[in-house]
């Protein structure tokens, strides 16, 4: 969760809601909590790879499971490309068109390098993730401490947060949907059910602890950035935290934030590759994706075919697509994914329940609301890709049914 999102998402959120982004952050956190408890409760009952793809299949039916898995795979594949490009933009600032192509090549190199690392097994993935998250936390601490020192008590002046750039309920909800992009990492904890010790106990605890720490950190960063830069300057910034340092008169420290953002992007990309590969593995095992993707490496025990296919798709996106607007599309796919998780948790019997049903209902309603209030381009693109996936599955299933019917007829004739 503590990845590139915290270094990039506050700009779009400020454009949507101005100072209302603080309210949007609280809304996003509440809905993320509802989603987290639903995921934790389901993960305890179904400790296997696949996350909500499996939960939807088991609790709601195969079509719901496929919809969740499809939303996760397409949304997070786009997020991989966004993280790779974010890393490249911090590691190699663009000054002209040639540098822009250099950024794309750097992004491709990052995808290939991290895929190769993840190919060697999840233990090495977890070790590097710790290193990268530590670097990101150091960069965030530099921003918070510097701004707090420079501004002093002015940073907690309520007038900084009660005026300027308000956008009403719609703007606040849209900012919440965009900010949700930065919270979504806890789903990838639930996808690792086959690779952790005591998953019924470990996964629920890991999800809730991670979410609680992340919410506290994001609130602190949001207050710091908004208090230093103000809503208008924050909305116009491509690097919001660097803008906060500039506004506080601490420009010399910007390189430290740049390094932290680049490393955080690598950490987010690494976690995405691990999570998407395992959801793809689960879908291929159930014949919702090509069976070739279900292969597990005999030595390293990772879904290597799925991860290689993912890396190929991400590299193609990095080289051909401008993904500055991908946060909205990715949020749409992930919100659909979590809406299905809440619906699945809502159906669990009393012995499997750890939290009240009203939290699942609140999460389901919240996900649907935030998805509907995202930028209309993101909503249309998301609906179109979901339609393509569902139509493709219907076509493949119809073909399989015809072949099965033909085989049965031949058998009876024989």
C-alpha positions in Angstrom: 0.0 0.0 0.0 2.8 2.4 0.8 4.0 2.7 -2.8 4.0 5.3 -5.6 0.4 6.2 -4.9 1.2 8.4 -1.9 3.7 10.4 -4.0 1.2 11.0 -6.9 -2.4 10.7 -5.9 -2.9 13.9 -3.9 -2.6 16.1 -7.0 -5.6 14.5 -8.8 -7.5 14.4 -5.5 -6.9 18.1 -4.9 -8.2 18.8 -8.5 -11.4 16.9 -7.7 -12.1 18.3 -4.2 -9.7 21.0 -3.2 -9.4 21.0 0.6 -12.2 18.5 0.6 -9.6 15.8 -0.2 -9.1 15.3 3.5 -12.8 14.3 3.8 -12.3 12.2 0.7 -9.4 10.5 2.3 -11.5 9.6 5.4 -14.3 8.3 3.2 -11.8 6.2 1.2 -10.3 4.9 4.5 -13.7 3.9 5.9 -14.6 2.0 2.7 -11.1 0.4 2.6 -11.7 -0.8 6.1 -15.0 -2.4 5.2 -13.3 -4.1 2.2 -10.4 -5.2 4.4 -12.6 -6.9 7.0 -14.5 -8.6 4.2 -11.3 -9.8 2.6 -9.9 -10.9 5.9 -13.0 -12.9 6.8 -13.1 -14.6 3.4 -9.4 -15.3 3.4 -9.8 -17.1 6.8 -12.5 -19.3 5.3 -10.7 -19.8 1.9 -6.9 -19.7 2.5 -5.9 -20.3 -1.2 -4.5 -18.2 -4.0 -6.8 -16.1 -6.0 -8.4 -13.6 -3.5 -11.9 -12.4 -4.5 -11.9 -14.5 -7.7 -12.1 -17.6 -5.5 -14.4 -15.9 -2.9 -16.8 -14.8 -5.6 -16.9 -18.3 -7.2 -17.5 -20.0 -3.9 -20.1 -17.7 -2.4 -21.9 -16.1 -5.4 -21.2 -18.3 -8.5 -18.6 -18.7 -11.2 -19.6 -15.6 -13.2 -19.2 -13.3 -10.2 -15.8 -14.8 -9.5 -14.7 -14.3 -13.0 -15.9 -10.7 -13.0 -13.9 -10.0 -9.8 -10.8 -11.8 -11.2 -11.1 -10.0 -14.5 -11.4 -6.6 -12.9 -8.3 -7.3 -10.7 -6.2 -8.5 -13.6 -7.0 -5.7 -16.1 -7.0 -2.9 -13.5 -3.8 -4.0 -11.9 -2.0 -4.7 -15.2 -2.6 -1.1 -16.0 -1.4 -0.1 -12.6 1.8 -2.0 -13.2 2.5 0.1 -16.3 1.6 3.3 -14.3 4.1 2.3 -11.5 6.8 1.6 -14.0 6.3 4.9 -15.7 6.1 6.7 -12.4 9.5 5.1 -11.5 11.0 6.2 -14.7 9.7 9.8 -14.4 11.4 10.2 -11.1 14.6 8.3 -12.0 14.9 10.2 -15.3 13.1 13.5 -15.5 12.0 14.3 -19.0 13.1 17.5 -20.7 12.3 16.6 -24.4 10.8 13.9 -26.6 14.0 11.9 -26.6 14.1 11.8 -22.9 10.5 10.7 -22.9 11.4 7.6 -24.9 14.3 7.1 -22.5 11.8 7.0 -19.7 9.8 4.3 -21.4 12.9 2.2 -21.9 13.9 2.7 -18.2 10.3 1.6 -17.3 10.6 -1.5 -19.4 13.9 -2.4 -17.8 12.3 -2.0 -14.4 9.5 -4.4 -15.4 11.9 -7.0 -16.7 14.3 -6.7 -13.7 11.5 -7.1 -11.1 9.8 -9.9 -13.0 13.2 -11.8 -13.0 13.5 -11.2 -9.2 10.0 -12.4 -8.5 10.6 -15.4 -10.7 13.1 -16.7 -8.0 10.4 -16.9 -5.3 8.2 -15.0 -2.9 10.8 -14.9 -0.1 13.1 -12.8 -2.2 10.2 -10.6 -3.2 9.3 -10.0 0.4 12.8 -9.1 1.4 13.2 -6.5 -1.4 9.8 -5.1 -0.6 10.9 -4.4 3.0 13.9 -2.5 1.7 11.9 -0.4 -0.8 9.1 0.4 1.7 11.7 1.5 4.2 13.2 3.9 1.7 9.7 5.3 0.9 9.0 5.8 4.6 12.3 7.7 5.0 11.4 10.0 2.1 7.9 10.6 3.6 9.5 11.3 7.0 11.7 13.9 5.4 8.7 15.7 3.9 6.7 15.6 7.1 9.5 16.7 9.4 10.8 19.4 7.1 7.4 21.0 6.5 6.4 20.8 10.1 9.7 22.4 11.2 9.4 25.2 8.6 5.7 26.0 9.2 5.4 25.3 12.9 2.0 25.9 14.3 0.8 27.4 11.0 0.6 23.9 9.7 -2.3 23.1 12.1 -4.2 26.4 11.4 -7.8 25.3 10.6 -8.1 28.1 8.0 -5.6 26.3 5.8 -8.1 23.4 5.4 -11.5 25.1 5.6 -11.0 27.5 2.6 -10.2 27.2 -1.0 -11.1 24.8 -3.7 -14.1 23.0 -2.3 -16.1 21.0 -4.8 -19.2 19.7 -3.1 -20.2 16.1 -2.4 -19.5 14.9 -5.9 -16.0 16.3 -5.8 -15.3 14.7 -2.4 -16.6 11.3 -3.5 -14.5 11.5 -6.7 -11.4 12.3 -4.7 -12.2 9.4 -2.4 -12.4 7.1 -5.5 -9.1 8.4 -6.7 -7.5 8.2 -3.3 -8.7 4.6 -3.0 -6.1 3.7 -5.6 -3.4 4.2 -3.0 -5.1 1.9 -0.4 -5.7 -1.1 -2.6 -2.6 -3.2 -1.7 -4.3 -5.3 1.0 -6.0 -7.4 -1.7 -2.6 -8.8 -2.6 -2.1 -10.1 0.9 -5.2 -12.3 0.4 -3.9 -13.6 -2.9 -0.9 -15.3 -1.2 -2.9 -17.8 0.8 -0.9 -20.8 -0.4 2.5 -19.3 0.5 2.3 -18.1 4.1 2.3 -20.0 7.4 -1.0 -20.3 9.2 -3.0 -18.3 6.7 -6.3 -18.4 8.7 -4.6 -16.3 11.4 -1.8 -14.5 9.5 -3.7 -13.1 6.6 -6.6 -11.3 8.5 -4.1 -9.9 11.0 -1.7 -8.7 8.3 -4.5 -7.0 6.3 -5.9 -5.0 9.3 -2.5 -4.0 10.7 -1.2 -2.8 7.3 -4.4 -0.8 6.6 -4.4 0.9 10.0 -0.8 2.0 9.7 -1.3 3.2 6.1 -4.4 5.2 6.9 -2.5 7.0 9.7 0.5 7.7 7.5 -1.7 9.0 4.6 -3.6 11.4 6.8 -0.4 12.8 8.1 1.0 13.2 4.6 -2.2 14.7 3.3 -2.3 17.4 6.0 1.4 18.1 5.4 1.1 18.5 1.7 -2.2 20.4 1.7 -1.1 22.7 4.6 2.2 23.6 2.9 1.2 23.9 -0.8 -2.5 24.8 -0.5 -5.2 23.2 -2.7 -4.6 25.1 -5.9 -0.8 24.6 -6.0 -1.3 20.9 -5.0 -3.9 20.4 -7.8 -1.5 21.7 -10.4 1.5 19.7 -9.3 2.7 16.6 -11.0 4.9 15.8 -8.0 2.7 16.9 -5.0 5.2 16.2 -2.2 8.0 18.0 -4.0 5.6 20.9 -4.4 5.0 20.9 -0.7 8.7 21.1 0.0 9.0 24.0 -2.5 6.2 25.8 -0.8 7.8 25.4 2.5 11.1 26.8 1.2 13.0 23.4 1.3 13.7 22.8 -2.4 17.2 21.3 -1.7 15.6 18.3 -0.1 13.5 17.5 -3.2 16.1 15.0 -4.5 15.5 12.9 -1.4 11.8 12.7 -2.2 12.5 11.9 -5.8 14.6 8.9 -4.8 12.0 7.8 -2.3 9.3 8.0 -4.9 11.3 6.1 -7.4 12.0 3.3 -4.9 8.3 3.3 -3.8 7.3 2.8 -7.4 9.6 -0.2 -7.6 8.1 -1.6 -4.4 4.5 -1.2 -5.7 5.4 -2.7 -9.0 7.0 -5.7 -7.3 4.0 -6.4 -5.2 1.6 -6.0 -8.2 3.6 -8.6 -10.2 3.3 -11.1 -7.3 -0.4 -10.5 -6.7 -1.6 -10.5 -10.3 0.5 -13.6 -11.2 -1.3 -15.5 -8.5 -4.8 -14.4 -9.4 -4.0 -15.3 -13.0 -2.9 -18.7 -11.8 -6.2 -19.3 -9.9 -8.2 -18.2 -12.9 -6.3 -20.5 -15.3 -6.7 -23.4 -12.9 -10.5 -23.0 -13.2 -10.3 -22.6 -17.0 -11.3 -18.9 -17.0 -7.9 -18.1 -18.6 -5.7 -20.3 -20.8 -4.4 -23.4 -19.0 -0.8 -22.5 -19.9 -1.0 -19.8 -17.3 -1.5 -22.3 -14.5 2.0 -23.6 -14.6 4.0 -23.4 -11.4 7.8 -23.5 -11.5 9.0 -26.8 -10.2 11.9 -25.2 -8.2 10.9 -21.7 -7.3 7.2 -22.5 -6.8 5.9 -19.3 -8.6 3.4 -19.1 -11.4 6.1 -18.3 -13.9 4.1 -18.5 -17.1 1.5 -16.0 -15.7 4.2 -13.6 -14.6 6.0 -13.8 -17.9 2.7 -13.1 -19.7 2.0 -10.2 -17.4 5.5 -8.7 -17.9 5.0 -8.9 -21.7 1.6 -7.1 -21.5 3.0 -4.4 -19.2 6.0 -3.7 -21.4 3.7 -3.3 -24.4 1.6 -0.8 -22.4 4.6 1.1 -21.2 5.9 1.5 -24.8 2.6 2.5 -26.4 0.3 4.1 -23.9 0.1 7.4 -22.0 -1.2 6.3 -18.6 -1.5 9.5 -16.7 -5.3 8.9 -16.5 -4.9 5.3 -15.5 -5.5 5.9 -11.8 -9.2 6.4 -12.4 -9.5 3.3 -14.6 -7.6 1.2 -12.1 -9.7 2.4 -9.3 -12.9 1.4 -11.2 -11.7 -2.1 -11.7 -10.5 -2.5 -8.1 -13.8 -1.0 -6.7 -15.8 -3.6 -8.7 -13.5 -6.3 -7.3 -14.1 -5.2 -3.7 -17.8 -4.8 -4.3 -17.9 -8.5 -5.1 -15.8 -9.2 -2.1 -18.3 -7.5 0.2 -21.2 -9.2 -1.5 -19.5 -12.6 -1.0 -18.7 -11.8 2.7 -22.4 -10.8 3.1 -23.4 -14.4 2.4 -21.1 -16.1 4.8 -22.8 -18.2 7.6 -22.5 -17.2 11.3 -19.6 -19.7 12.1 -17.4 -18.0 9.5 -18.2 -14.4 10.4 -15.8 -12.2 12.4 -17.5 -8.8 11.8 -21.1 -7.7 11.5 -22.9 -7.9 8.2 -23.6 -4.2 8.1 -19.9 -3.5 7.4 -20.2 -5.7 4.3 -23.3 -3.8 3.2 -21.6 -0.5 3.8 -18.6 -1.6 1.8 -20.7 -2.8 -1.1 -22.7 0.4 -1.3 -19.5 2.5 -0.9 -17.6 0.7 -3.6 -20.5 1.1 -6.0 -20.9 4.8 -5.2 -17.2 5.6 -5.6 -17.0 3.7 -8.9 -20.0 5.7 -10.3 -18.5 9.1 -9.3 -15.0 8.5 -10.9 -14.3 10.6 -14.1 -16.7 9.5 -16.8 -13.9 8.5 -19.1 -12.6 6.0 -16.5 -16.1 4.6 -16.0 -16.8 4.1 -19.7 -13.4 2.5 -20.3 -14.0 0.2 -17.3 -17.4 -0.8 -18.4 -16.2 -1.5 -22.0 -13.4 -3.8 -20.8 -15.7 -5.7 -18.4 -18.1 -6.2 -21.3 -15.2 -7.6 -23.5 -14.1 -10.0 -20.7 -17.6 -11.3 -20.0 -18.5 -11.6 -23.7 -15.2 -13.5 -24.2 -16.0 -15.9 -21.4 -19.5 -16.5 -22.7 -18.2 -17.3 -26.2 -15.6 -19.7 -24.9 -18.1 -21.5 -22.6 -20.6 -21.8 -25.4 -17.9 -23.4 -27.7 -16.9 -25.8 -24.9 -20.6 -26.8 -24.4 -21.0 -27.5 -28.1 -17.9 -29.6 -28.2 -19.0 -31.5 -25.1 -22.4 -32.1 -26.6 -20.8 -33.4 -29.8 -18.6 -35.8 -27.9 -21.6 -37.1 -25.9 -23.5 -37.7 -29.1 -20.6 -39.5 -30.7 -20.2 -41.6 -27.5 -23.9 -42.6 -27.6 -23.7 -43.5 -31.3 -20.6 -45.7 -30.6 
